[in-house]
Amino acid sequence: MKDYIKYLLPYKKSFQTINLSRREVVTLEKLVINHLKVRDMSELRDKFEGQAFLDNFLYKSIPIIGIQKYLKNTFIDFENISVDKFLSEIIIADQVINIVMFGSNLPLIDINNVHPCIFIHSTENSTLQLCGYASSQIIKDNLLNIKKYGFGSKEAIKGSFYGFNHLIVFNSLSELESIIEA
């Protein structure tokens, strides 16, 4: 929490707020219900794996919905995706951009990450705060507390991102494209 207060809080006033409607979140939930072939949310919650799958999918898809809403552009057609293989990334100006959502802890980034990122802070699914864009070099230069996470084939070496002072804020898709191409 100390790191959150020191490294993130001073920049929160510059973050852009994106409010999602309940309908937008329910659309994502319905994708998972259909994929897992259950009747409704109650049946899904009865299955532990189903709830974990839903939580994971929402964590990856909600920031994409937020970015699409903020930039007024559709990067991903959620009607035609493979829910189980979904990644939280978009393509802008022929560049893959990772969309990193985080809550009350600083975001963890794989040290082998080669893509730029857009950071989104959220403590609830319907309210997102767009922090900004960082190139892959900015990310590499601002990772601290590097540790191993997971085990076996899921093992990854990650670090906490501390470079909120280096994030570039953007207000439109054309502005973001200019930043990426620079």
C-alpha positions as CSV (number, residue, x, y, z in Angstrom):
1,M,0.0,0.0,0.0
2,K,2.9,2.3,0.7
3,D,4.1,1.9,-2.9
4,Y,0.6,2.6,-4.2
5,I,0.4,5.9,-2.2
6,K,3.9,7.0,-3.2
7,Y,4.0,6.0,-6.9
8,L,0.4,6.0,-8.1
9,L,-1.6,8.4,-5.9
10,P,0.2,11.6,-7.0
11,Y,-0.9,11.0,-10.6
12,K,-4.5,9.9,-10.1
13,K,-5.9,13.3,-10.8
14,S,-4.6,13.1,-14.4
15,F,-6.2,9.8,-15.0
16,Q,-9.3,9.8,-17.3
17,T,-12.4,8.1,-15.8
18,I,-14.3,5.6,-18.0
19,N,-17.7,4.5,-16.7
20,L,-19.1,1.2,-18.0
21,S,-22.8,0.4,-17.9
22,R,-24.1,-2.7,-16.3
23,R,-25.3,-3.8,-19.8
24,E,-21.7,-3.7,-21.1
25,V,-20.5,-6.0,-18.2
26,V,-23.5,-8.3,-18.6
27,T,-22.7,-8.8,-22.3
28,L,-19.3,-10.1,-21.3
29,E,-20.8,-12.4,-18.7
30,K,-23.2,-13.8,-21.3
31,L,-20.2,-14.7,-23.5
32,V,-18.8,-16.9,-20.7
33,I,-22.2,-18.4,-19.9
34,N,-22.6,-19.5,-23.5
35,H,-19.0,-20.7,-23.7
36,L,-19.3,-22.9,-20.6
37,K,-22.8,-24.1,-21.7
38,V,-24.5,-23.2,-18.4
39,R,-28.0,-21.8,-18.1
40,D,-27.4,-18.6,-16.1
41,M,-25.1,-16.9,-13.6
42,S,-26.4,-19.0,-10.7
43,E,-25.5,-22.2,-12.4
44,L,-22.1,-20.8,-13.4
45,R,-21.4,-19.8,-9.7
46,D,-22.2,-23.3,-8.6
47,K,-19.1,-24.4,-10.5
48,F,-15.9,-23.2,-8.9
49,E,-14.0,-23.4,-12.2
50,G,-16.8,-21.5,-13.9
51,Q,-16.6,-18.5,-11.5
52,A,-12.8,-18.4,-11.7
53,F,-13.1,-18.5,-15.5
54,L,-15.6,-15.7,-15.5
55,D,-13.4,-13.6,-13.1
56,N,-10.4,-14.1,-15.3
57,F,-12.2,-13.3,-18.5
58,L,-13.7,-10.1,-17.0
59,Y,-10.3,-9.0,-15.7
60,K,-9.0,-9.3,-19.3
61,S,-12.0,-8.0,-21.2
62,I,-13.3,-5.1,-19.1
63,P,-10.3,-2.9,-19.8
64,I,-10.7,-3.6,-23.6
65,I,-14.4,-2.5,-23.4
66,G,-13.2,0.6,-21.5
67,I,-10.5,1.5,-24.1
68,Q,-13.0,1.0,-26.9
69,K,-15.5,3.2,-25.3
70,Y,-12.9,5.9,-24.5
71,L,-11.4,5.9,-28.0
72,K,-14.8,5.5,-29.7
73,N,-13.4,2.6,-31.7
74,T,-14.0,-1.2,-31.9
75,F,-10.7,-3.1,-31.7
76,I,-12.3,-6.4,-30.8
77,D,-15.6,-7.8,-31.9
78,F,-16.7,-9.6,-28.8
79,E,-19.4,-11.4,-30.7
80,N,-16.7,-13.3,-32.6
81,I,-14.0,-14.1,-30.1
82,S,-12.7,-17.3,-28.6
83,V,-13.4,-16.6,-24.9
84,D,-11.0,-19.3,-23.7
85,K,-8.0,-17.9,-25.7
86,F,-8.7,-14.2,-25.1
87,L,-5.8,-11.9,-24.5
88,S,-6.0,-8.4,-23.1
89,E,-4.3,-6.7,-26.1
90,I,-5.3,-4.5,-29.1
91,I,-3.6,-3.5,-32.3
92,I,-3.1,0.2,-33.0
93,A,-0.9,1.5,-35.8
94,D,0.2,-2.1,-36.6
95,Q,1.6,-2.4,-33.0
96,V,0.3,-4.9,-30.4
97,I,-0.5,-3.0,-27.2
98,N,-1.0,-4.8,-23.9
99,I,-3.9,-3.5,-21.8
100,V,-2.9,-3.9,-18.2
101,M,-5.6,-3.5,-15.5
102,F,-4.7,-3.4,-11.9
103,G,-6.3,-2.7,-8.6
104,S,-4.9,-1.7,-5.2
105,N,-1.4,-3.1,-5.9
106,L,1.0,-1.8,-8.5
107,P,0.7,-3.7,-11.8
108,L,2.9,-6.8,-12.4
109,I,4.5,-7.0,-15.8
110,D,6.5,-10.0,-17.2
111,I,10.1,-8.9,-17.5
112,N,10.1,-10.5,-21.0
113,N,7.3,-8.2,-22.2
114,V,8.2,-6.7,-25.6
115,H,5.0,-4.7,-26.2
116,P,4.0,-1.2,-25.1
117,C,1.2,-1.0,-22.5
118,I,-1.8,1.0,-21.7
119,F,-2.4,1.0,-17.9
120,I,-5.9,1.1,-16.4
121,H,-6.6,1.3,-12.7
122,S,-9.8,-0.1,-11.4
123,T,-11.2,-1.2,-8.0
124,E,-14.6,-2.1,-9.5
125,N,-15.7,-3.5,-12.9
126,S,-17.8,-0.5,-13.8
127,T,-15.4,2.4,-13.1
128,L,-12.0,2.4,-14.8
129,Q,-9.3,5.1,-14.7
130,L,-7.1,5.3,-17.8
131,C,-3.6,6.0,-16.5
132,G,-1.7,6.3,-19.8
133,Y,0.6,4.7,-22.4
134,A,4.1,3.4,-21.9
135,S,6.6,2.1,-24.4
136,S,8.2,-1.3,-23.8
137,Q,11.5,0.5,-22.9
138,I,9.8,2.7,-20.3
139,I,8.3,-0.4,-18.8
140,K,11.6,-2.3,-18.7
141,D,13.3,0.8,-17.1
142,N,10.6,1.0,-14.4
143,L,10.2,-2.5,-13.1
144,L,11.3,-3.2,-9.6
145,N,10.7,-5.9,-7.0
146,I,11.3,-8.6,-9.6
147,K,10.2,-12.1,-8.5
148,K,9.1,-15.5,-9.8
149,Y,5.4,-16.1,-9.9
150,G,3.6,-19.3,-10.5
151,F,5.3,-22.7,-11.0
152,G,6.0,-25.2,-13.8
153,S,4.8,-24.2,-17.2
154,K,3.0,-21.2,-15.6
155,E,6.1,-19.8,-14.0
156,A,6.9,-16.2,-15.0
157,I,9.4,-13.6,-13.7
158,K,7.5,-10.3,-13.1
159,G,8.2,-7.0,-11.7
160,S,6.1,-4.2,-10.3
161,F,5.7,-1.2,-12.6
162,Y,6.7,2.1,-10.8
163,G,6.9,4.5,-13.7
164,F,3.6,6.3,-13.5
165,N,5.4,9.6,-13.9
166,H,6.5,8.4,-17.4
167,L,3.1,7.5,-18.7
168,I,1.8,9.5,-21.7
169,V,-1.9,10.6,-21.4
170,F,-3.9,10.6,-24.6
171,N,-7.4,11.9,-25.4
172,S,-8.1,10.3,-28.8
173,L,-7.2,7.5,-31.1
174,S,-5.3,9.8,-33.5
175,E,-3.3,11.2,-30.6
176,L,-2.5,7.6,-29.4
177,E,-1.4,6.6,-32.9
178,S,0.9,9.6,-33.1
179,I,2.5,8.6,-29.8
180,I,3.0,5.0,-30.9
181,E,4.5,6.0,-34.3
182,A,6.9,8.6,-32.7
